[in-house]
Amino acid sequence: MDYTDMLKDGASPTELRQYLADGGTVAVTIRIPANLRDSAKQAAVLRGTSFSALIRECMIDELIKEGR
């Protein structure tokens, strides 16, 4: 079962979050403005987390929101 199947089947936000957080890791390269990257790094430090964890959290939150 993949993300779209879960949406069609009415998976709960908790089930979606678990699915999105599971699985192996892959390297991803994106190009963003330096100011956005630097600000996100600073925001991550203020939250006591890493830049990568902040980006993952934002992506998961967005995908959960779209599933509603």
Jmol script that loads the backbone (N, CA, C; Angstrom):
load data "model"
ATOM      1  N   MET A   1       0.858  -1.175   0.000  1.00  0.00           N
ATOM      2  CA  MET A   1       0.000   0.000   0.000  1.00  0.00           C
ATOM      3  C   MET A   1       0.903   1.238   0.000  1.00  0.00           C
ATOM      4  N   ASP A   2       0.581   2.203  -0.844  1.00  0.00           N
ATOM      5  CA  ASP A   2       1.361   3.433  -0.869  1.00  0.00           C
ATOM      6  C   ASP A   2       0.517   4.611  -0.369  1.00  0.00           C
ATOM      7  N   TYR A   3       1.102   5.794  -0.411  1.00  0.00           N
ATOM      8  CA  TYR A   3       0.479   6.999   0.136  1.00  0.00           C
ATOM      9  C   TYR A   3      -0.905   7.253  -0.463  1.00  0.00           C
ATOM     10  N   THR A   4      -1.024   7.198  -1.776  1.00  0.00           N
ATOM     11  CA  THR A   4      -2.320   7.491  -2.403  1.00  0.00           C
ATOM     12  C   THR A   4      -3.366   6.441  -2.048  1.00  0.00           C
ATOM     13  N   ASP A   5      -2.946   5.184  -1.936  1.00  0.00           N
ATOM     14  CA  ASP A   5      -3.884   4.137  -1.502  1.00  0.00           C
ATOM     15  C   ASP A   5      -4.384   4.416  -0.090  1.00  0.00           C
ATOM     16  N   MET A   6      -3.482   4.856   0.766  1.00  0.00           N
ATOM     17  CA  MET A   6      -3.865   5.160   2.143  1.00  0.00           C
ATOM     18  C   MET A   6      -4.869   6.306   2.184  1.00  0.00           C
ATOM     19  N   LEU A   7      -4.646   7.323   1.340  1.00  0.00           N
ATOM     20  CA  LEU A   7      -5.590   8.441   1.277  1.00  0.00           C
ATOM     21  C   LEU A   7      -6.966   7.953   0.822  1.00  0.00           C
ATOM     22  N   LYS A   8      -6.979   7.132  -0.232  1.00  0.00           N
ATOM     23  CA  LYS A   8      -8.241   6.609  -0.762  1.00  0.00           C
ATOM     24  C   LYS A   8      -8.977   5.759   0.272  1.00  0.00           C
ATOM     25  N   ASP A   9      -8.216   5.034   1.098  1.00  0.00           N
ATOM     26  CA  ASP A   9      -8.809   4.154   2.107  1.00  0.00           C
ATOM     27  C   ASP A   9      -9.172   4.885   3.393  1.00  0.00           C
ATOM     28  N   GLY A  10      -8.898   6.192   3.461  1.00  0.00           N
ATOM     29  CA  GLY A  10      -9.265   6.972   4.632  1.00  0.00           C
ATOM     30  C   GLY A  10      -8.385   6.744   5.847  1.00  0.00           C
ATOM     31  N   ALA A  11      -7.089   6.553   5.627  1.00  0.00           N
ATOM     32  CA  ALA A  11      -6.161   6.343   6.744  1.00  0.00           C
ATOM     33  C   ALA A  11      -6.175   7.555   7.675  1.00  0.00           C
ATOM     34  N   SER A  12      -5.969   7.292   8.936  1.00  0.00           N
ATOM     35  CA  SER A  12      -5.937   8.371   9.932  1.00  0.00           C
ATOM     36  C   SER A  12      -4.628   9.151   9.805  1.00  0.00           C
ATOM     37  N   PRO A  13      -4.606  10.378  10.326  1.00  0.00           N
ATOM     38  CA  PRO A  13      -3.354  11.144  10.306  1.00  0.00           C
ATOM     39  C   PRO A  13      -2.198  10.402  10.985  1.00  0.00           C
ATOM     40  N   THR A  14      -2.487   9.673  12.042  1.00  0.00           N
ATOM     41  CA  THR A  14      -1.438   8.909  12.731  1.00  0.00           C
ATOM     42  C   THR A  14      -0.890   7.813  11.830  1.00  0.00           C
ATOM     43  N   GLU A  15      -1.773   7.118  11.120  1.00  0.00           N
ATOM     44  CA  GLU A  15      -1.325   6.066  10.199  1.00  0.00           C
ATOM     45  C   GLU A  15      -0.503   6.654   9.053  1.00  0.00           C
ATOM     46  N   LEU A  16      -0.950   7.788   8.531  1.00  0.00           N
ATOM     47  CA  LEU A  16      -0.197   8.441   7.459  1.00  0.00           C
ATOM     48  C   LEU A  16       1.172   8.883   7.945  1.00  0.00           C
ATOM     49  N   ARG A  17       1.214   9.501   9.135  1.00  0.00           N
ATOM     50  CA  ARG A  17       2.486   9.966   9.700  1.00  0.00           C
ATOM     51  C   ARG A  17       3.445   8.790   9.886  1.00  0.00           C
ATOM     52  N   GLN A  18       2.947   7.677  10.389  1.00  0.00           N
ATOM     53  CA  GLN A  18       3.804   6.506  10.596  1.00  0.00           C
ATOM     54  C   GLN A  18       4.331   5.991   9.264  1.00  0.00           C
ATOM     55  N   TYR A  19       3.457   5.900   8.263  1.00  0.00           N
ATOM     56  CA  TYR A  19       3.876   5.431   6.948  1.00  0.00           C
ATOM     57  C   TYR A  19       4.956   6.341   6.368  1.00  0.00           C
ATOM     58  N   LEU A  20       4.759   7.652   6.446  1.00  0.00           N
ATOM     59  CA  LEU A  20       5.697   8.600   5.863  1.00  0.00           C
ATOM     60  C   LEU A  20       7.043   8.606   6.585  1.00  0.00           C
ATOM     61  N   ALA A  21       7.056   8.326   7.866  1.00  0.00           N
ATOM     62  CA  ALA A  21       8.294   8.339   8.641  1.00  0.00           C
ATOM     63  C   ALA A  21       9.078   7.038   8.511  1.00  0.00           C
ATOM     64  N   ASP A  22       8.408   5.960   8.097  1.00  0.00           N
ATOM     65  CA  ASP A  22       9.078   4.664   7.957  1.00  0.00           C
ATOM     66  C   ASP A  22       9.805   4.571   6.624  1.00  0.00           C
ATOM     67  N   GLY A  23      10.580   3.524   6.465  1.00  0.00           N
ATOM     68  CA  GLY A  23      11.276   3.282   5.205  1.00  0.00           C
ATOM     69  C   GLY A  23      12.734   3.682   5.291  1.00  0.00           C
ATOM     70  N   GLY A  24      13.463   3.272   4.291  1.00  0.00           N
ATOM     71  CA  GLY A  24      14.883   3.594   4.235  1.00  0.00           C
ATOM     72  C   GLY A  24      15.104   5.061   3.911  1.00  0.00           C
ATOM     73  N   THR A  25      16.327   5.482   4.053  1.00  0.00           N
ATOM     74  CA  THR A  25      16.660   6.868   3.749  1.00  0.00           C
ATOM     75  C   THR A  25      17.284   6.956   2.360  1.00  0.00           C
ATOM     76  N   VAL A  26      17.076   8.076   1.723  1.00  0.00           N
ATOM     77  CA  VAL A  26      17.677   8.363   0.415  1.00  0.00           C
ATOM     78  C   VAL A  26      18.225   9.786   0.451  1.00  0.00           C
ATOM     79  N   ALA A  27      19.242  10.017  -0.338  1.00  0.00           N
ATOM     80  CA  ALA A  27      19.802  11.360  -0.450  1.00  0.00           C
ATOM     81  C   ALA A  27      18.969  12.153  -1.457  1.00  0.00           C
ATOM     82  N   VAL A  28      18.701  13.416  -1.123  1.00  0.00           N
ATOM     83  CA  VAL A  28      17.931  14.294  -1.994  1.00  0.00           C
ATOM     84  C   VAL A  28      18.681  15.616  -2.115  1.00  0.00           C
ATOM     85  N   THR A  29      18.783  16.101  -3.325  1.00  0.00           N
ATOM     86  CA  THR A  29      19.420  17.398  -3.556  1.00  0.00           C
ATOM     87  C   THR A  29      18.366  18.361  -4.075  1.00  0.00           C
ATOM     88  N   ILE A  30      18.248  19.509  -3.417  1.00  0.00           N
ATOM     89  CA  ILE A  30      17.327  20.549  -3.876  1.00  0.00           C
ATOM     90  C   ILE A  30      18.076  21.870  -3.925  1.00  0.00           C
ATOM     91  N   ARG A  31      17.597  22.753  -4.743  1.00  0.00           N
ATOM     92  CA  ARG A  31      18.188  24.091  -4.811  1.00  0.00           C
ATOM     93  C   ARG A  31      17.177  25.072  -4.231  1.00  0.00           C
ATOM     94  N   ILE A  32      17.620  25.778  -3.192  1.00  0.00           N
ATOM     95  CA  ILE A  32      16.784  26.784  -2.538  1.00  0.00           C
ATOM     96  C   ILE A  32      17.633  28.026  -2.309  1.00  0.00           C
ATOM     97  N   PRO A  33      17.003  29.173  -2.152  1.00  0.00           N
ATOM     98  CA  PRO A  33      17.785  30.384  -1.868  1.00  0.00           C
ATOM     99  C   PRO A  33      18.596  30.228  -0.574  1.00  0.00           C
ATOM    100  N   ALA A  34      19.784  30.777  -0.574  1.00  0.00           N
ATOM    101  CA  ALA A  34      20.668  30.685   0.596  1.00  0.00           C
ATOM    102  C   ALA A  34      20.002  31.263   1.842  1.00  0.00           C
ATOM    103  N   ASN A  35      19.262  32.360   1.696  1.00  0.00           N
ATOM    104  CA  ASN A  35      18.599  32.953   2.859  1.00  0.00           C
ATOM    105  C   ASN A  35      17.562  32.013   3.451  1.00  0.00           C
ATOM    106  N   LEU A  36      16.853  31.271   2.601  1.00  0.00           N
ATOM    107  CA  LEU A  36      15.865  30.305   3.092  1.00  0.00           C
ATOM    108  C   LEU A  36      16.564  29.175   3.842  1.00  0.00           C
ATOM    109  N   ARG A  37      17.647  28.651   3.280  1.00  0.00           N
ATOM    110  CA  ARG A  37      18.399  27.589   3.952  1.00  0.00           C
ATOM    111  C   ARG A  37      18.958  28.056   5.287  1.00  0.00           C
ATOM    112  N   ASP A  38      19.571  29.228   5.285  1.00  0.00           N
ATOM    113  CA  ASP A  38      20.172  29.743   6.520  1.00  0.00           C
ATOM    114  C   ASP A  38      19.109  29.986   7.593  1.00  0.00           C
ATOM    115  N   SER A  39      17.973  30.527   7.190  1.00  0.00           N
ATOM    116  CA  SER A  39      16.886  30.776   8.146  1.00  0.00           C
ATOM    117  C   SER A  39      16.330  29.467   8.688  1.00  0.00           C
ATOM    118  N   ALA A  40      16.202  28.463   7.827  1.00  0.00           N
ATOM    119  CA  ALA A  40      15.704  27.157   8.276  1.00  0.00           C
ATOM    120  C   ALA A  40      16.692  26.500   9.238  1.00  0.00           C
ATOM    121  N   LYS A  41      17.983  26.642   8.969  1.00  0.00           N
ATOM    122  CA  LYS A  41      18.991  26.108   9.892  1.00  0.00           C
ATOM    123  C   LYS A  41      18.872  26.763  11.261  1.00  0.00           C
ATOM    124  N   GLN A  42      18.694  28.088  11.274  1.00  0.00           N
ATOM    125  CA  GLN A  42      18.550  28.811  12.534  1.00  0.00           C
ATOM    126  C   GLN A  42      17.269  28.387  13.258  1.00  0.00           C
ATOM    127  N   ALA A  43      16.179  28.217  12.518  1.00  0.00           N
ATOM    128  CA  ALA A  43      14.918  27.772  13.119  1.00  0.00           C
ATOM    129  C   ALA A  43      15.074  26.388  13.729  1.00  0.00           C
ATOM    130  N   ALA A  44      15.803  25.516  13.049  1.00  0.00           N
ATOM    131  CA  ALA A  44      16.038  24.171  13.570  1.00  0.00           C
ATOM    132  C   ALA A  44      16.805  24.230  14.888  1.00  0.00           C
ATOM    133  N   VAL A  45      17.830  25.055  14.947  1.00  0.00           N
ATOM    134  CA  VAL A  45      18.614  25.198  16.180  1.00  0.00           C
ATOM    135  C   VAL A  45      17.716  25.693  17.317  1.00  0.00           C
ATOM    136  N   LEU A  46      16.867  26.679  17.021  1.00  0.00           N
ATOM    137  CA  LEU A  46      15.963  27.201  18.056  1.00  0.00           C
ATOM    138  C   LEU A  46      15.004  26.129  18.565  1.00  0.00           C
ATOM    139  N   ARG A  47      14.649  25.180  17.703  1.00  0.00           N
ATOM    140  CA  ARG A  47      13.758  24.074  18.098  1.00  0.00           C
ATOM    141  C   ARG A  47      14.516  22.909  18.721  1.00  0.00           C
ATOM    142  N   GLY A  48      15.834  22.980  18.693  1.00  0.00           N
ATOM    143  CA  GLY A  48      16.637  21.893  19.244  1.00  0.00           C
ATOM    144  C   GLY A  48      16.678  20.672  18.346  1.00  0.00           C
ATOM    145  N   THR A  49      16.619  20.890  17.035  1.00  0.00           N
ATOM    146  CA  THR A  49      16.626  19.782  16.097  1.00  0.00           C
ATOM    147  C   THR A  49      17.597  20.098  14.961  1.00  0.00           C
ATOM    148  N   SER A  50      17.714  19.201  14.017  1.00  0.00           N
ATOM    149  CA  SER A  50      18.601  19.421  12.876  1.00  0.00           C
ATOM    150  C   SER A  50      17.827  19.991  11.695  1.00  0.00           C
ATOM    151  N   PHE A  51      18.560  20.534  10.757  1.00  0.00           N
ATOM    152  CA  PHE A  51      17.971  21.057   9.529  1.00  0.00           C
ATOM    153  C   PHE A  51      17.213  19.945   8.797  1.00  0.00           C
ATOM    154  N   SER A  52      17.831  18.779   8.672  1.00  0.00           N
ATOM    155  CA  SER A  52      17.187  17.659   7.977  1.00  0.00           C
ATOM    156  C   SER A  52      15.898  17.231   8.671  1.00  0.00           C
ATOM    157  N   ALA A  53      15.926  17.158   9.996  1.00  0.00           N
ATOM    158  CA  ALA A  53      14.722  16.768  10.740  1.00  0.00           C
ATOM    159  C   ALA A  53      13.612  17.798  10.552  1.00  0.00           C
ATOM    160  N   LEU A  54      13.968  19.075  10.529  1.00  0.00           N
ATOM    161  CA  LEU A  54      12.979  20.125  10.310  1.00  0.00           C
ATOM    162  C   LEU A  54      12.336  19.982   8.932  1.00  0.00           C
ATOM    163  N   ILE A  55      13.132  19.734   7.909  1.00  0.00           N
ATOM    164  CA  ILE A  55      12.613  19.574   6.556  1.00  0.00           C
ATOM    165  C   ILE A  55      11.704  18.350   6.479  1.00  0.00           C
ATOM    166  N   ARG A  56      12.122  17.232   7.075  1.00  0.00           N
ATOM    167  CA  ARG A  56      11.268  16.030   7.085  1.00  0.00           C
ATOM    168  C   ARG A  56       9.955  16.308   7.784  1.00  0.00           C
ATOM    169  N   GLU A  57      10.009  16.975   8.933  1.00  0.00           N
ATOM    170  CA  GLU A  57       8.801  17.298   9.692  1.00  0.00           C
ATOM    171  C   GLU A  57       7.848  18.171   8.864  1.00  0.00           C
ATOM    172  N   CYS A  58       8.402  19.169   8.196  1.00  0.00           N
ATOM    173  CA  CYS A  58       7.571  20.052   7.364  1.00  0.00           C
ATOM    174  C   CYS A  58       6.919  19.286   6.219  1.00  0.00           C
ATOM    175  N   MET A  59       7.679  18.403   5.588  1.00  0.00           N
ATOM    176  CA  MET A  59       7.126  17.619   4.483  1.00  0.00           C
ATOM    177  C   MET A  59       6.018  16.691   4.969  1.00  0.00           C
ATOM    178  N   ILE A  60       6.244  16.022   6.083  1.00  0.00           N
ATOM    179  CA  ILE A  60       5.228  15.119   6.630  1.00  0.00           C
ATOM    180  C   ILE A  60       3.987  15.908   7.014  1.00  0.00           C
ATOM    181  N   ASP A  61       4.163  17.031   7.688  1.00  0.00           N
ATOM    182  CA  ASP A  61       3.009  17.862   8.077  1.00  0.00           C
ATOM    183  C   ASP A  61       2.203  18.287   6.851  1.00  0.00           C
ATOM    184  N   GLU A  62       2.868  18.664   5.789  1.00  0.00           N
ATOM    185  CA  GLU A  62       2.189  19.091   4.565  1.00  0.00           C
ATOM    186  C   GLU A  62       1.430  17.937   3.924  1.00  0.00           C
ATOM    187  N   LEU A  63       2.044  16.770   3.891  1.00  0.00           N
ATOM    188  CA  LEU A  63       1.382  15.605   3.289  1.00  0.00           C
ATOM    189  C   LEU A  63       0.210  15.123   4.142  1.00  0.00           C
ATOM    190  N   ILE A  64       0.305  15.242   5.449  1.00  0.00           N
ATOM    191  CA  ILE A  64      -0.814  14.887   6.329  1.00  0.00           C
ATOM    192  C   ILE A  64      -1.950  15.870   6.111  1.00  0.00           C
ATOM    193  N   LYS A  65      -1.618  17.149   5.996  1.00  0.00           N
ATOM    194  CA  LYS A  65      -2.628  18.183   5.794  1.00  0.00           C
ATOM    195  C   LYS A  65      -3.371  17.961   4.472  1.00  0.00           C
ATOM    196  N   GLU A  66      -2.644  17.594   3.419  1.00  0.00           N
ATOM    197  CA  GLU A  66      -3.264  17.344   2.122  1.00  0.00           C
ATOM    198  C   GLU A  66      -4.195  16.136   2.172  1.00  0.00           C
ATOM    199  N   GLY A  67      -3.898  15.213   3.074  1.00  0.00           N
ATOM    200  CA  GLY A  67      -4.701  13.999   3.175  1.00  0.00           C
ATOM    201  C   GLY A  67      -6.042  14.205   3.857  1.00  0.00           C
ATOM    202  N   ARG A  68      -6.245  15.351   4.459  1.00  0.00           N
ATOM    203  CA  ARG A  68      -7.508  15.602   5.193  1.00  0.00           C
ATOM    204  C   ARG A  68      -8.634  15.897   4.260  1.00  0.00           C
TER     205      ARG A  68
END
end "model"
wireframe off; spacefill off
backbone 0.3
color backbone group
